[in-house]
Amino acid sequence: MPGPFPPFEPHGGGGPRIREIPFRLMIPNLITVLAICAGLSGIRLAFEHRVETAVIMVLVAAFLDAVDGRVARMLKASSNFGAQMDSLADIVNFGVAPALVLYAYLLDQAGSVGWIAALLFTIACGLRLARFNVMLDDPDRPAWHGDYFVGVPAPAGAVLVLLPVYLGFLGIPPSQEFAVVASIYTVLIALLLISRLPVYSGKTSGTRIRRDIVVPLMLVLVLYVLILASYPWQTMAVSAIAYLLFLPFSMRAYSRRAARYEEEQHAKAGEDGTAAPG
């Protein structure tokens, strides 16, 4: 007699059927569920005026949502089910949660303008995630494009859009004027999400690190974590501003690499006696 719940199929029905599921296959999905719980709890805490804890919960949700895929690859537990669940969690943790936390803390003082800004950010995040999923299936995309995101990635957008909250924690009063400025800033971040701006990701070429800089890099990372623990909002504000300042350099690096790639393709086409691809 079948039970009341359908069986868990880690491959979404497309892989081999197995009677017992190894626990390691469930770990990435559990991380995703915990990320959703953290994001939704952040929304509740924000409307209960516990904003600092709410922001921490949203940042925890973004962190968990960013690592669940890596955990799945490390444990060799990737599945269609997990991929679909992760996509649904992303819109909650990177779009809905930060927008509503920002609205509850500040944007509501701008009235309808603040609500429109929050909605635009959430919709832009959804569009950004949909475009990312579609581009993963593009067979004609050059391999080196994997080093760059198209537009600001959703996790970074979630951290960036909360910059007015960090500044509020540092002493800027949540006035109506500040809310209007924050609304404009929120729309700008939404535009960065759906833009064609190339943003360096380091996913492929950054996986290997020169042996002589491993120890200094570890020291820098530990120092950053210690500073973050001691001065959380100052560190988050500086990190968000530094990321925004980094974007033009990323675009310039992409342009140089694209030009070099085009030269290589033309040179290769000249050697083969064929036309270079467009």
N, C-alpha and C positions, 0 to 999 in steps of 0.2 A: 504494500500500500504506500503510495507516495506521501511524503511529508507535506506540511502546510506551506513550506517555502521552497522555491525552485532551487536546484543545486547551484553552487558557485562554480562558474566556468571561467577559469583564469584567462583562457584564450578567446573568450567571447563567442564560443561555438565554432571557431575556425581551426582549432587545434585538436590534439588527441584528447579523448575523454579519459579521465582518470577518476577512480573511485575515492581516493583520499588525496587531499590537497596538502602539500608541504607547507609548514607554517611560514617559511621564508617568502612564499608567494603572496602572503597576506600582509607582510610588514609594510611594503610601499603603500598599499591601499589604506592601511590603518593610519599611516602618517598623513595621507591626503585627508582622511576623515577628521583627524585632529586639527589639521590646518583650517578646515571649514568651521569646526567648532570654535577655534580661536578667533577667526574673523567675525563670525556672528556674535560671539560674546563681546568682542570689541565694540560692535554697534550698540548692544544693550548698555554696556558700561558708559558709552558716550552720552546716551540719552538719560542716564542716571547721574550725569555730571561728574563722573569719575574718569576724566579725560586722559590723564596721564596713564592710568592702567589700561584704558581703551587703546591708546596709541601703541603701548607695549604689546598688547594682544594682537593688533593688526600687524606689527612688525614680526612678531613670532609666527603668525599665519603666513606672511610672505616668505619667511625663512624656511618653514616646513614645506611650503608648496614649491619652493625652489630646489629643495634637496631630495624630494621623494623620487623624482626621476633618476637622479644619480644613485640613490640607494637601490632602486630597482635594477639598474645596470650592474652595480657591484654584486648584488645577490643573484644576478641572472634570473630576475623575477619579472621582467617586462612582459606585459600582456595587453591585448586590445582593451580589455575591461579597465585596466588601470589607466591607459591612455585616455579613454573617454571620460573616466571619472576625474582625472587630473584637469582636463579641459574645462569641465563644468566647475571645478573648484577654483580655477584661475579667475573666472569672472567675478566670483564672490570675494576672493581674498585680495585681488589686485584692482578691482573695479568698484564693486558695491561697498565693501567695508570701508576703505579709506575715504570715499566720497561722502558717505553718511557720517563718519566720525568728524570729518572736516565741517560738514554742514551743521551738525549738532553743536560743535564748539564755536564756530565763527560765521559761516556763510548764511545762517538763518537771519542774521542781523542785516543782511543786504536784501532781504525779502525775496521776491520772485527771481531777481537777478542771481542770487546765491543758489537757489534751487535749480535754475537753468544750468548754471555752471557745473553743479554736482551731477546733473543728469548727462550733460555733454561729456564729462570725463568718463562716466560709467559706460556710455554708449561707445565712446572712442576706444576704451579698453576692450570691449567686446569685439569691435571691428579689428583692432590690432591682433587679438588672439586668433580670430578667424583667418586673417590674412597669413599669419604665421603658420597655421596648420595647413593651409593650401600650398604655401611655398615649400613645405617639407616634401611634397609630392612632385615637385618640378624636376623632371629628369634632365632638362637642358641647362640647369643652373651650374655655373663653374664651381669647382670644388673650393676655390679660395673664398668664394662668397660666404662660406660657412664661418669665416672669421668675423663677419659683420651682421648685425641685425639691420632690418629695414625699419627705421623708426626706433624711438626709444622703447626698450622692452617693457612689458607690463610690470614686472617686479620693481624695476627702477622707477617707473611712473608712479607706482603706489608710494614709494619712499619720497619722491620729489614733490608730489602734490600735498604732502603733509608738512612742507616747509613752513607755511604760516602758523601751524600749530607749534612747531619747535620754537619759532620766534616768539609766539605768545607765551610759552613757558619761560622764555628768557627775559620777559618783562614788558613786551609790547602789549598794551591793553587791547582786548577784543572789541574795538569800537566799530561803529558803522562804516567809517571811512576805511579802516583796515579791512573790513569785510568786503567792501567793493573792490579794493586792490587785490585781495585774495581771490575774488571771483574771476577777475581778469587773468590772474596768474594761473588759476585752475584751467581756464579755457586754453591758455597757451600750452600747458602741459598736455592737454587733450590733443591739441594740434600736433605736438611732437610725437605722440603715440601713433598717429595715423599718417605721419609724414613719410617721405621717401628718404629721410636723412640716414646715411649709413653710420651706424654706431658700433664701434669695435666690441667684439664679444670675447675673443681669446679662447673660444671653445676648442679649436683644433690646434693651431700653432702654439697656444699657451699651455697645452697639456704637458709639454716637456720643458724642464727648467734646467739651465746650465748648473753644473755641480758646484761651481765656485760662488754662486749667489743663493744657494739653498739656505744656508745658515743666516745670512743677512735678511733674506726674505722672511724666514720664520720669526726673526727678532722683530721686524717691522710689523708683522701681523699680530704678534703678542702685544707689542706696544699699542697698536690701534685698539685691540680689545680692552686693554687696561684703561686707556683714556676714555673709551666708550663707557666702561663701567663706572668710572669716576665722574665724568662730565658727559652724561648721555645726550642731553639736548643740544649742548654746544657742539658736540662731535657730529650729531646727526645734521645740524644746520650747516656746518662747514662741509660735511661730506656731500650734501645735496647741492650746495653752491659750487663745489669743486667739480661735481659731475656735469653740471650745466656748462661750466667753463671748458671742460674737456671735449664737448661735442664738436666745436669747430676744428680741433686738431684731428679728431677721428675722421671728419669729412675730408680733410686735406690728405690724410694718409690713404683713405679709400681712393681718392682721385688719382694719386700717384700710382697706386697699385693697379688701378684700372687701366691707366695709360701704359704701364709696363706690360700688362697682359695683352693689350691690343697690339703693341709692338711685337711681342713674341708670336702672336697669332699671324700677323702679317708676314713676319720673317719665315715662319713655318710654311705659310701658304706659298710664299715665293720659292722656297726650296722644293715643295711638292708640285709646283706648277698649277695650283688650284686657287680658287677665290677664298679669301678669309671669311669666316663666319661673321654675321652681323651682330 
